[in-house]
């Protein structure tokens, strides 16, 4: 059950997870992006994720396709629990979840309103969301002082930094490499070869440098394992929000399979009865 919501609202201050295509699903050290290992049917995890979302994200981001009443129904909460702990805008129980930040003001302040996150868990996928939330690092060249290894140039700050701590990035220069080409020496192609500078396989290029790894230099209120669970809970909630019907669909699916198995058995008995006298 969700405890009383914290009083402090984290303000995202930014446009993040926009229409720019996500980075390739690989981590900074090469290989496939680590799995979020989320389970939207783990109601306790989704409840914790809802608590975190409404305390750290809803200040800027809305869930325009999710209603408070649906949250109560799916997450096993009462109307009072939802309205007291998750509703910070004064909306009605049947209303959709809207941001605390008026869209017109957001456009004035930031040039663009922060995106709605209703479908983020499906459009980007839980693995992307999970790793995105873990990959913020200090970058003083950015307007808000933060950058992201999964989504370089993201305008969103790390709203979970108090729990995670402050991460810093280690970079290495690009490597020189020869590649085949067709062109003239004036175009940089000599004897069918030209020199290029690239990052090593699996490295992410950010501002002309190659990211090696991220390291927490200033500890937060949680250790690495605890923060992984925190981000996993937020991701599970966004995955649920992207398709609330998935919980009911999965439950119904088991009964559908049982029905089809029983119907198949009856069809087999009927077939035997029809064909028993045929030799």
C-alpha positions in Angstrom: 0.0 0.0 0.0 1.2 3.4 -0.8 2.3 5.5 2.2 1.6 9.1 2.5 3.1 11.0 -0.3 6.2 13.2 0.4 5.5 16.9 0.4 8.3 17.9 -1.9 7.5 17.9 -5.6 10.4 17.5 -7.9 10.2 19.8 -10.8 11.6 18.4 -14.0 12.1 21.9 -15.6 12.6 20.4 -19.0 11.6 18.8 -22.1 12.9 15.2 -22.1 12.1 12.0 -23.9 11.0 14.0 -26.9 10.5 13.0 -30.5 14.3 12.6 -31.1 15.0 8.9 -31.7 16.5 7.1 -28.7 20.1 6.0 -28.7 21.0 2.5 -29.7 20.1 -0.1 -27.1 23.7 -0.6 -25.9 25.5 0.5 -22.8 28.5 2.7 -22.7 30.8 -0.3 -22.2 29.4 -2.2 -25.2 26.8 -5.0 -25.4 23.1 -5.0 -25.1 21.4 -2.4 -22.8 20.8 -4.0 -19.4 17.2 -5.3 -18.9 14.8 -3.4 -16.6 13.4 -6.7 -15.4 10.1 -5.0 -14.6 6.9 -6.8 -13.9 3.7 -4.7 -14.2 1.8 -7.4 -12.5 3.9 -6.8 -9.4 1.4 -4.4 -7.9 3.6 -3.5 -4.9 6.3 -2.3 -7.4 3.8 -0.4 -9.5 2.4 1.3 -6.3 5.9 2.4 -5.3 6.5 3.6 -8.8 3.3 5.6 -8.7 4.4 7.3 -5.5 7.7 8.3 -7.0 6.2 9.5 -10.2 3.6 11.7 -8.5 6.3 13.2 -6.2 9.1 13.7 -8.7 7.6 13.8 -12.2 4.1 15.1 -12.3 5.3 18.6 -11.5 6.1 18.8 -15.3 4.8 15.6 -16.9 1.2 14.5 -17.3 -0.5 11.2 -18.0 -3.4 12.3 -20.1 -4.6 8.8 -20.9 -4.7 7.6 -17.3 -7.5 8.4 -14.8 -7.2 8.6 -11.1 -10.1 6.2 -10.8 -8.3 3.7 -13.0 -5.3 3.9 -10.8 -7.4 3.0 -7.8 -9.0 0.1 -9.5 -5.8 -1.4 -10.9 -3.5 -0.8 -8.0 -5.9 -1.9 -5.3 -6.2 1.6 -3.7 -9.2 3.4 -2.3 -10.5 6.7 -3.6 -9.2 8.5 -0.5 -5.7 7.0 -0.8 -5.5 8.2 -4.4 -6.9 11.6 -3.9 -4.9 12.3 -0.8 -1.5 10.9 -1.9 -1.4 11.1 -5.7 -3.6 14.1 -6.6 -1.7 17.4 -6.2 -3.7 19.4 -8.8 -7.2 19.3 -7.2 -8.6 17.2 -10.0 -11.7 15.0 -9.6 -11.5 11.3 -9.1 -12.6 10.6 -12.7 -10.2 13.1 -14.2 -7.0 12.2 -16.1 -3.6 12.9 -14.6 -2.4 16.4 -15.6 0.8 18.1 -14.8 1.1 20.7 -12.0 2.7 23.0 -14.6 0.3 24.9 -16.9 1.2 24.2 -20.5 1.1 27.9 -21.5 3.6 28.8 -18.7 5.9 25.9 -19.7 6.0 27.2 -23.3 6.9 30.7 -22.0 9.5 29.4 -19.6 11.2 26.6 -21.6 10.0 27.2 -25.2 8.1 23.9 -25.2 5.9 22.1 -22.8 7.4 18.9 -21.3 5.9 15.8 -23.0 3.1 13.7 -21.8 4.4 10.3 -20.6 1.3 8.2 -21.0 2.8 6.1 -23.8 6.5 6.4 -22.9 6.7 2.8 -21.5 5.6 1.5 -24.9 7.1 3.9 -27.4 10.6 3.7 -25.9 10.3 0.4 -24.0 10.9 -0.3 -20.3 14.6 -1.1 -20.8 15.2 2.3 -22.4 13.3 4.2 -19.7 15.1 2.2 -16.9 18.6 2.9 -18.3 17.8 6.5 -19.2 16.8 7.3 -15.6 20.1 5.8 -14.3 22.4 7.5 -16.8 22.4 11.2 -15.8 25.8 12.7 -15.1 27.1 16.2 -14.2 27.9 18.3 -17.3 28.5 21.9 -16.6 28.4 22.7 -20.3 24.6 22.0 -20.3 22.1 24.7 -19.5 20.9 22.8 -16.4 24.2 21.2 -15.5 23.1 17.6 -16.5 23.5 15.3 -19.5 22.5 11.8 -20.2 24.5 8.9 -21.6 21.5 7.1 -23.1 20.0 10.3 -24.5 22.8 12.8 -25.0 21.7 16.4 -25.0 18.5 15.7 -22.9 17.1 18.9 -21.4 15.8 17.2 -18.3 17.9 17.3 -15.1 18.3 14.3 -12.8 15.3 14.7 -10.5 16.4 11.6 -8.6 19.9 12.8 -7.9 19.3 13.0 -4.1 18.8 9.2 -4.1 21.3 8.3 -6.7 24.0 10.8 -5.9 26.0 12.8 -8.4 27.5 10.8 -11.3 30.4 11.9 -13.4 31.4 10.6 -16.7 34.8 9.3 -17.9 35.6 9.9 -21.5 38.3 8.9 -23.9 39.3 10.4 -27.3 38.2 8.9 -30.6 40.3 6.3 -32.3 41.8 6.8 -35.8 40.7 4.3 -38.3 41.1 3.7 -42.1 38.0 3.1 -44.2 37.5 2.4 -47.8 36.3 5.3 -50.0 35.8 6.4 -53.6 36.8 9.9 -54.4 39.7 12.3 -55.0 42.5 13.3 -52.7 40.9 16.7 -52.5 37.9 15.0 -50.9 40.2 13.2 -48.4 40.3 9.9 -50.3 43.8 8.6 -51.1 44.3 5.3 -52.8 40.9 4.2 -51.9 41.4 4.9 -48.2 40.7 7.8 -45.9 41.2 8.3 -42.2 38.3 8.8 -39.8 37.9 9.2 -36.1 35.4 6.9 -34.4 34.6 5.7 -30.9 35.5 2.1 -29.9 32.7 -0.4 -30.5 30.0 0.0 -27.8 31.1 3.5 -26.8 28.6 6.4 -26.9 29.8 9.5 -28.7 28.9 12.7 -26.8 30.1 16.1 -28.0 32.9 14.5 -30.0 34.2 12.4 -27.1 33.7 8.7 -26.3 32.0 7.8 -23.0 33.8 5.0 -21.1 31.7 4.7 -18.0 29.7 6.6 -15.3 30.7 6.7 -11.7 29.0 8.0 -8.6 31.4 10.4 -7.0 29.0 12.0 -4.4 26.9 9.4 -2.7 23.1 9.8 -2.5 20.7 8.5 0.1 20.5 5.1 -1.5 23.2 2.6 -2.5 23.4 1.3 -6.1 21.1 -1.7 -5.4 18.5 0.4 -3.7 18.5 3.0 -6.5 18.2 0.2 -9.1 15.0 -0.9 -7.4 13.7 2.7 -7.2 14.2 3.2 -10.9 12.7 -0.2 -11.6 9.6 0.8 -9.7 9.2 4.0 -11.7 9.7 2.1 -14.9 7.2 -0.5 -13.9 4.6 2.3 -13.3 5.3 3.9 -16.6 5.0 0.5 -18.3 1.7 0.0 -16.6 0.5 3.5 -17.5 1.2 2.9 -21.2 -1.2 -0.1 -21.2 -3.3 -0.4 -18.1 -5.4 -3.0 -19.8 -2.4 -5.3 -19.9 -3.0 -6.5 -16.3 -6.6 -7.5 -17.1 -5.6 -8.9 -20.5 -3.0 -11.2 -18.9 -5.5 -12.5 -16.4 -8.1 -13.0 -19.1 -5.6 -14.7 -21.3 -5.2 -17.6 -19.0 -8.9 -18.3 -19.0 -8.9 -18.0 -22.8 -6.2 -20.6 -23.1 -8.1 -23.0 -20.8 -11.3 -22.5 -22.8 -9.5 -23.2 -26.0 -7.9 -26.4 -24.5 -11.3 -27.6 -23.3 -13.0 -26.8 -26.6 -10.2 -28.7 -28.4 -10.9 -31.7 -26.2 -14.6 -31.5 -26.9 -13.9 -31.2 -30.7 -11.7 -34.3 -30.5 -14.4 -36.3 -28.7 -16.9 -35.1 -31.4 -14.6 -36.1 -34.2 -14.2 -39.6 -32.7 -18.0 -40.0 -32.4 -18.5 -38.9 -36.0 -15.8 -41.2 -37.4 -16.1 -44.3 -35.2 -18.0 -46.3 -37.8 -15.8 -45.3 -40.7 -13.1 -47.9 -41.5 
